[in-house]
Amino acid sequence: MSDVKILRLSTGEDVIAKVVTETPDTITLSKAFVIIPRQSGPGQPVQLLMSLYMPYTEDDTFLINQDKVVTMVPPKKEILASYQQNTSSIFTPKSELITETKIPKL
């Protein structure tokens, strides 16, 4: 998924999405999420939450004007892995050895 990027919009939002197409005027994004930093208290680590970019629509693709994009960068490995987990329809189990005592329940 090397076409997954983080976009900082002129509104201040950080959006992670798959870039489908890019023209001089627009960028088409799919599976877009807003990245929300959250800190539970002073001195606590910052957690990153992902929320749907536009949760009130059935559409999966969004057209953004290029003039609304401040910058576009590739995500860190950890953020990309979290994004892939949120957007994947394939269940990826924890990497454990399955034994007779650890048979997964369906």
C-alpha positions as CSV (number, residue, x, y, z in Angstrom):
1,M,0.0,0.0,0.0
2,S,2.6,2.5,-1.0
3,D,-0.1,4.8,-2.3
4,V,-1.4,5.4,1.3
5,K,-0.5,9.0,2.3
6,I,-1.2,11.4,5.2
7,L,-2.5,14.7,4.0
8,R,-2.5,17.9,6.2
9,L,-5.4,19.9,5.0
10,S,-5.8,23.7,5.3
11,T,-8.4,23.1,7.9
12,G,-5.7,21.5,10.2
13,E,-7.0,18.0,9.8
14,D,-4.6,15.1,9.2
15,V,-6.2,12.6,6.9
16,I,-4.8,9.2,6.0
17,A,-6.1,7.6,2.8
18,K,-5.3,5.7,-0.3
19,V,-4.5,8.2,-3.1
20,V,-6.5,6.9,-6.1
21,T,-5.7,9.7,-8.6
22,E,-4.0,13.0,-8.6
23,T,-4.4,15.9,-11.0
24,P,-3.1,19.4,-10.9
25,D,-6.4,20.5,-9.4
26,T,-7.7,17.6,-7.4
27,I,-6.8,14.5,-5.4
28,T,-9.1,11.5,-5.2
29,L,-8.9,9.6,-2.0
30,S,-10.4,6.3,-0.9
31,K,-10.9,4.8,2.6
32,A,-10.1,8.1,4.2
33,F,-9.7,8.5,8.0
34,V,-9.0,11.6,10.2
35,I,-6.1,11.0,12.6
36,I,-6.9,12.4,16.0
37,P,-4.2,12.6,18.7
38,R,-5.4,12.0,22.2
39,Q,-3.6,12.2,25.5
40,S,-5.3,10.8,28.6
41,G,-3.4,13.1,31.0
42,P,-0.2,15.2,31.5
43,G,2.9,13.0,31.0
44,Q,0.9,10.2,29.4
45,P,1.8,9.0,25.9
46,V,-0.2,10.4,23.0
47,Q,-2.5,7.9,21.3
48,L,-3.6,8.2,17.7
49,L,-7.2,7.5,17.0
50,M,-8.7,7.1,13.5
51,S,-12.2,8.2,12.7
52,L,-13.9,8.0,9.3
53,Y,-13.3,11.2,7.3
54,M,-16.9,11.6,6.3
55,P,-19.0,9.1,8.4
56,Y,-22.3,10.4,7.1
57,T,-22.0,9.1,3.5
58,E,-22.0,5.7,1.8
59,D,-19.3,6.9,-0.6
60,D,-15.9,5.5,-0.2
61,T,-14.0,8.0,-2.4
62,F,-13.6,11.7,-1.9
63,L,-12.4,14.5,-4.2
64,I,-10.2,17.1,-2.5
65,N,-9.0,20.3,-4.1
66,Q,-5.2,20.5,-4.3
67,D,-5.3,24.1,-2.9
68,K,-6.8,22.6,0.3
69,V,-3.7,20.3,0.8
70,V,-0.9,21.8,2.8
71,T,1.4,18.8,2.5
72,M,1.3,15.1,1.7
73,V,3.7,12.5,3.2
74,P,4.0,8.7,3.6
75,P,2.9,7.4,7.0
76,K,5.2,5.8,9.6
77,K,5.2,2.0,9.6
78,E,3.1,1.7,12.7
79,I,0.5,4.1,11.5
80,L,0.3,2.4,8.1
81,A,-0.1,-1.0,9.9
82,S,-3.0,0.5,11.9
83,Y,-4.6,1.9,8.8
84,Q,-4.3,-1.4,7.0
85,Q,-5.9,-3.2,10.0
86,N,-8.8,-0.6,9.9
87,T,-9.4,-0.9,6.2
88,S,-8.7,-4.6,5.6
89,S,-11.6,-7.0,5.2
90,I,-9.3,-9.9,5.9
91,F,-9.0,-11.0,9.5
92,T,-5.3,-11.2,10.5
93,P,-5.0,-13.3,13.7
94,K,-2.3,-12.8,16.3
95,S,0.8,-14.8,15.4
96,E,0.5,-17.6,17.9
97,L,1.1,-21.3,17.5
98,I,-2.3,-23.1,17.4
99,T,-2.2,-26.1,19.7
100,E,-4.9,-28.5,21.0
101,T,-5.4,-26.2,24.0
102,K,-5.5,-23.0,22.0
103,I,-8.0,-23.9,19.3
104,P,-9.7,-20.7,18.2
105,K,-13.5,-20.5,18.7
106,L,-15.5,-19.4,15.7
